[in-house]
């Protein structure tokens, strides 16, 4: 059974990033949603693999992909990807810098907050490995958006 803290965290972790898309604009949503959906689907596969390999551990006794990993995938991944693409697409250095900052904050700071909240912790990965796990997908995101723009024209 999920704790009340975990349920509230999951709800906010999904709602806040998606509500932020109200401010991105219809044009940006149309332009970057394909790459966003692609990265979410790819991340679901990555989470399933990481779950199987026990790269992280959730404090709830009964393990549930839907309750534990899925909110991390559907919550921030697509909205954050779309925001980063909006502000940096076309400037690869800026794109990489924004991704390094966001992935670094998540891997080195937010994971520790999750651990203190007794929601999740890293198990078989250290913080640097987890950062690499998060960051390599940024290049895939940029490549998918580049190909989408190329075929769209």
Secondary structure by P-SEA (a helix, b strand, c coil): cccaaaaaaaaaaccccccccccccaaaaaacaaaaaaaaaaaaaaaaaaaaaccccccccccccccccaaaaaccaaaaaaaaaaaccccaaaaaaaaaaaaaaaaccaaaaaaaacccccccccaaaaaaaaccaaaaaaaaaaaaaaaac
